[in-house]
């Protein structure tokens, strides 16, 4: 009995040392990453959380919303410089992503994130921008247009999530954790070393068949995903998206604003037919384009094509505004 108790005690001590070491490793990694990649832009308090955003350029307004596990550097890497000479470009870290925070009890649901972003846009004086959403950011852009139509002039969607997906892509399965306590335990112990070990395979899948940019870890912000808070935010986002996107597709037919959809034909994360063509089918006026052979990370791998696509959508928004202004003038006469 004494020997068994002694062995059990030693086992607990070793387990505590291992867990403590993992926590220290996660904390040190996060600190080094944040020293190497400090916040871009500025922040503002919205709904009890901090929203980090970048606001550059002048002209018609664009609001860019990144996808799952991402942050604003997904757009600053290759796309921002192609847009800011002609547009006012506002890029936001979504709640719980990048350097934005989400209050502990706040919902990560698509509609809740859209509501926060609508309040953010109002707070900084962003008047009816063309909203550019990538991947999960596309779903949030759609929710923004459905629930706050007065805040959105049009949608330019890049490989957007638009419909329920029966199966979570295998590379994201590890994020499907519904227990808040278990999520935090994994975030501060296993998530960082596993992300370091599995990172190359995950990136190859997410970007493929396109190559991963050599500077993705730094200029693209990839290192920021090694922080425990990034794991927690991404897990909350994915669980909420899986559980809450079902009610949106039935409402898409109510959208009357200009909508464009750009997909890579070889996207390994979201099926272009299920998410792109399916949305275009219920919106007769929608633009649907395919980047032949392109993967999921179009803001990196097809930045020129994305910039031209966004410019065309901005022109559609301007044309609609001109038509609406002319109609209003005739009615006054």
Phi and psi in degrees as a GROMACS rama.xvg file:
@    title "Ramachandran Plot"
@    xaxis  label "Phi"
@    yaxis  label "Psi"
@TYPE xy
-63.6124  -42.2313  UNK-2
-63.3484  -41.7382  UNK-3
-63.8966  -42.1868  UNK-4
-64.4464  -38.2959  UNK-5
-65.2907  -43.4614  UNK-6
-64.2225  -41.4949  UNK-7
-62.176  -42.4328  UNK-8
-63.6294  -42.0179  UNK-9
-63.2547  -40.0944  UNK-10
-61.6108  -43.3965  UNK-11
-63.4111  -40.622  UNK-12
-62.3374  -44.9191  UNK-13
-64.0074  -41.3851  UNK-14
-61.7667  -42.1601  UNK-15
-62.7658  -39.8902  UNK-16
-65.1509  -41.3831  UNK-17
-63.8926  -48.4268  UNK-18
-63.159  -42.1452  UNK-19
-61.4873  -39.9452  UNK-20
-63.7084  -39.6412  UNK-21
-65.5395  -40.3646  UNK-22
-63.1401  -45.6219  UNK-23
-61.3103  -42.3259  UNK-24
-61.7343  -44.2081  UNK-25
-63.0201  -42.9094  UNK-26
-65.7419  -43.3653  UNK-27
-66.1994  -40.0651  UNK-28
-62.0067  -45.6527  UNK-29
-60.3165  -42.5488  UNK-30
-64.3599  -42.0299  UNK-31
-67.3587  -39.4759  UNK-32
-62.7646  -44.6416  UNK-33
-69.4751  -29.0989  UNK-34
-68.9095  -37.2565  UNK-35
-76.9799  -33.8241  UNK-36
-127.955  78.4368  UNK-37
-71.233  167.804  UNK-38
-60.3587  146.271  UNK-39
-99.1262  147.872  UNK-40
75.2799  -138.44  UNK-41
-139.192  176.768  UNK-42
-130.958  160.734  UNK-43
-145.972  145.631  UNK-44
-84.5634  123.747  UNK-45
-137.554  128.902  UNK-46
53.1615  35.9397  UNK-47
81.6628  2.19387  UNK-48
-124.353  172.178  UNK-49
-104.308  127.871  UNK-50
-107.433  120.642  UNK-51
-93.4156  134.866  UNK-52
-151.058  159.493  UNK-53
-120.928  133.63  UNK-54
-131.239  106.476  UNK-55
-135.602  155.892  UNK-56
83.9415  -179.914  UNK-57
-147.716  155.158  UNK-58
124.269  -161.763  UNK-59
-54.4802  143.059  UNK-60
-85.0194  137.825  UNK-61
-121.422  139.219  UNK-62
-120.37  117.289  UNK-63
-105.557  127.874  UNK-64
-122.605  121.546  UNK-65
-82.5431  175.581  UNK-66
-100.608  -165.576  UNK-67
-61.3909  136.657  UNK-68
65.2702  7.55929  UNK-69
-98.3965  -172.622  UNK-70
-165.572  178.925  UNK-71
-61.1381  -22.7082  UNK-72
-66.6455  -14.232  UNK-73
-63.4696  -23.4802  UNK-74
-102.947  -31.5658  UNK-75
-74.0511  -20.9587  UNK-76
-57.1883  -52.6451  UNK-77
-131.583  -24.0169  UNK-78
-93.007  -37.1444  UNK-79
-55.6616  -47.4633  UNK-80
-64.0837  -20.9153  UNK-81
-84.9053  -8.1826  UNK-82
-116.791  -32.6414  UNK-83
-70.3617  -15.3994  UNK-84
-75.833  -19.1565  UNK-85
-116.699  -12.5987  UNK-86
-138.691  156.908  UNK-87
-83.4558  114.9  UNK-88
-107.852  116.923  UNK-89
-111.3  119.897  UNK-90
-114.624  130.478  UNK-91
-117.93  140.159  UNK-92
-80.8253  119.161  UNK-93
-60.7672  158.065  UNK-94
-53.1318  128.056  UNK-95
82.6677  2.81586  UNK-96
-121.033  156.045  UNK-97
56.3606  -125.016  UNK-98
-104.864  9.55837  UNK-99
-83.8849  149.575  UNK-100
-115.053  160.365  UNK-101
-129.45  127.868  UNK-102
-53.5238  147.114  UNK-103
-52.733  -37.3984  UNK-104
-99.8085  5.12373  UNK-105
-74.9099  146.933  UNK-106
-73.6509  144.938  UNK-107
-101.018  8.67655  UNK-108
-58.6951  152.562  UNK-109
-55.5049  -45.9991  UNK-110
-64.2143  -36.5644  UNK-111
-67.6402  -40.8232  UNK-112
-66.0461  -39.3143  UNK-113
-62.0329  -39.7641  UNK-114
-63.6449  -43.2807  UNK-115
-63.2945  -41.7198  UNK-116
-68.1365  -34.6866  UNK-117
-62.5231  -42.8746  UNK-118
-68.2674  -35.8628  UNK-119
-61.1825  -48.6553  UNK-120
-59.73  -41.2491  UNK-121
-64.3403  -40.4744  UNK-122
-64.7972  -33.3173  UNK-123
-97.1098  6.30951  UNK-124
74.4548  33.3026  UNK-125
-88.7075  106.311  UNK-126
-92.1226  110.432  UNK-127
40.9912  67.5122  UNK-128
-76.6942  165.204  UNK-129
-77.7594  121.333  UNK-130
-95.5574  125.006  UNK-131
-106.964  116.3  UNK-132
-121.676  130.948  UNK-133
-107.983  129.205  UNK-134
58.7971  -121.33  UNK-135
-60.4711  -30.1995  UNK-136
-61.2331  -26.8286  UNK-137
-67.121  -40.8587  UNK-138
-62.979  -39.9435  UNK-139
-69.2319  -37.3012  UNK-140
-61.9653  -41.6548  UNK-141
-64.0959  -42.1282  UNK-142
-62.9845  -38.6716  UNK-143
-60.3087  -44.7177  UNK-144
-68.8122  -35.8452  UNK-145
-72.3968  -39.3761  UNK-146
-99.3663  -19.6303  UNK-147
-136.592  60.1111  UNK-148
-59.9069  -26.6759  UNK-149
-71.3252  -12.2185  UNK-150
-98.6015  -4.93239  UNK-151
-128.97  132.138  UNK-152
-95.1285  -26.1565  UNK-153
-176.52  169.699  UNK-154
-127.176  130.151  UNK-155
-118.793  103.813  UNK-156
-104.192  124.827  UNK-157
-107.251  111.829  UNK-158
44.8475  55.1892  UNK-159
-80.5216  149.595  UNK-160
-83.658  118.198  UNK-161
-123.3  -18.8498  UNK-162
-136.44  160.099  UNK-163
-56.9746  142.747  UNK-164
-117.061  117.742  UNK-165
-55.1074  -39.0807  UNK-166
-123.179  131.141  UNK-167
-69.5938  133.231  UNK-168
-51.821  137.362  UNK-169
-51.7422  -35.838  UNK-170
-67.2698  -16.0903  UNK-171
-107.208  2.49971  UNK-172
-58.2704  -34.6867  UNK-173
-66.2163  -12.3918  UNK-174
-88.9633  -10.8337  UNK-175
-81.1782  82.6545  UNK-176
-128.612  112.681  UNK-177
-89.0389  -18.475  UNK-178
-80.9051  121.889  UNK-179
-61.4925  -41.4102  UNK-180
-66.0801  -47.433  UNK-181
-63.0314  -38.1048  UNK-182
-59.2446  -44.7387  UNK-183
-69.2938  -38.5343  UNK-184
-61.9883  -47.0186  UNK-185
-65.2854  -40.1931  UNK-186
-57.4058  -38.1996  UNK-187
-95.8108  2.96022  UNK-188
-126.249  -69.7046  UNK-189
-90.4175  -25.508  UNK-190
-61.8549  -44.1687  UNK-191
-67.2711  -51.4021  UNK-192
-63.227  -34.9967  UNK-193
-67.7691  -37.793  UNK-194
-64.2391  -38.2583  UNK-195
-66.1136  -43.279  UNK-196
-69.9766  -43.9811  UNK-197
-92.6642  -6.38139  UNK-198
-52.1632  -49.1659  UNK-199
-58.1211  -42.2292  UNK-200
-65.8202  -43.2595  UNK-201
-61.3867  -46.0794  UNK-202
-65.8571  -39.333  UNK-203
-59.8803  -37.7887  UNK-204
-73.3807  -45.8354  UNK-205
-66.3559  -40.5286  UNK-206
-83.4721  -30.9301  UNK-207
-56.3275  151.48  UNK-208
-78.9137  1.51447  UNK-209
-73.063  152.819  UNK-210
-74.4084  153.348  UNK-211
-78.7335  128.711  UNK-212
-57.4359  139.96  UNK-213
-61.658  -28.3304  UNK-214
-104.25  21.9038  UNK-215
-60.9909  -39.3151  UNK-216
-60.7392  -35.6408  UNK-217
-101.933  -69.5556  UNK-218
-64.8202  -32.5564  UNK-219
-87.2489  -3.16556  UNK-220
78.4013  12.6277  UNK-221
-57.4824  -33.9571  UNK-222
-62.365  -25.5586  UNK-223
-62.6288  -21.9124  UNK-224
-74.1002  -8.40395  UNK-225
-79.8213  -9.90913  UNK-226
-78.6288  143.965  UNK-227
-55.3767  -39.1555  UNK-228
-64.3809  -30.6158  UNK-229
-68.9569  -40.5863  UNK-230
-62.7699  -45.6806  UNK-231
-61.4978  -46.386  UNK-232
-62.5006  -43.9564  UNK-233
-66.8937  -39.9066  UNK-234
-63.4356  -44.9139  UNK-235
-59.1955  -43.8884  UNK-236
-60.9404  -47.1865  UNK-237
-67.7688  -44.3769  UNK-238
-61.3286  -43.6247  UNK-239
-66.0544  -37.7521  UNK-240
-67.8976  -41.3301  UNK-241
-62.6313  -38.0717  UNK-242
-85.7706  -20.0456  UNK-243
-126.265  4.00744  UNK-244
-83.9059  -10.8983  UNK-245
-59.4214  -31.8577  UNK-246
-83.9834  -5.96788  UNK-247
-79.9152  -44.5289  UNK-248
-55.8579  -34.855  UNK-249
-64.7672  -17.0467  UNK-250
-99.9664  -7.77812  UNK-251
-58.893  -33.4309  UNK-252
-62.8707  -14.8818  UNK-253
-83.1154  -9.06704  UNK-254
-73.2275  130.122  UNK-255
-118.641  -2.64466  UNK-256
-85.555  162.768  UNK-257
-62.3484  133.561  UNK-258
-132.476  131.645  UNK-259
-127.175  146.363  UNK-260
-131.644  125.269  UNK-261
-121.646  124.503  UNK-262
-131.024  149.075  UNK-263
-82.7406  132.626  UNK-264
-66.3509  -21.9272  UNK-265
-110.127  26.9045  UNK-266
-56.0891  126.701  UNK-267
-95.6261  -4.89761  UNK-268
-104.618  -47.961  UNK-269
-125.548  131.181  UNK-270
-72.9141  123.97  UNK-271
-58.8312  -33.9114  UNK-272
-72.3287  -46.2161  UNK-273
-70.485  -30.3263  UNK-274
-110.538  -30.0753  UNK-275
-94.1332  -61.8536  UNK-276
-63.5464  -33.7557  UNK-277
-64.3179  -37.8025  UNK-278
-71.2627  -44.782  UNK-279
-61.2594  -29.7003  UNK-280
-65.1496  -29.5923  UNK-281
-97.8506  0.284217  UNK-282
-126.579  87.9355  UNK-283
-54.4354  -29.6226  UNK-284
-89.8525  3.51718  UNK-285
-73.9905  143.461  UNK-286
-88.4708  128.914  UNK-287
-125.926  122.872  UNK-288
-130.066  147.285  UNK-289
-115.677  135.528  UNK-290
-91.7056  105.79  UNK-291
-60.3388  124.261  UNK-292
78.9064  0.847706  UNK-293
-80.2081  153.192  UNK-294
-96.9793  -153.169  UNK-295
-86.0304  -28.6708  UNK-296
-93.9951  58.3311  UNK-297
-59.1167  -35.4615  UNK-298
-59.6987  -22.7802  UNK-299
-92.0169  -50.5322  UNK-300
-89.8551  -16.3016  UNK-301
-138.169  49.2729  UNK-302
-62.4606  -40.4859  UNK-303
-61.8158  -44.9302  UNK-304
-63.7121  -41.381  UNK-305
-62.4295  -42.7046  UNK-306
-63.7289  -41.619  UNK-307
-66.9595  -39.3221  UNK-308
-62.3955  -45.6811  UNK-309
-63.4624  -39.9674  UNK-310
-62.6351  -40.7013  UNK-311
-64.6636  -39.6048  UNK-312
-67.1307  -36.4506  UNK-313
-63.4637  -36.6086  UNK-314
-66.1446  -38.2247  UNK-315
-64.1724  -40.0824  UNK-316
-63.0988  -44.6566  UNK-317
-62.8723  -40.7291  UNK-318
-64.4789  -41.4589  UNK-319
-64.2292  -39.3549  UNK-320
-64.3352  -39.6676  UNK-321
-64.2671  -43.1018  UNK-322
-63.1778  -44.0385  UNK-323
-64.8578  -38.5625  UNK-324
-65.3651  -41.4621  UNK-325
-65.3194  -40.3414  UNK-326
-63.5517  -41.867  UNK-327
-64.0952  -37.7256  UNK-328
-65.4547  -41.7212  UNK-329
-64.4906  -37.6585  UNK-330
-66.3561  -34.5485  UNK-331
-69.0606  -34.3651  UNK-332
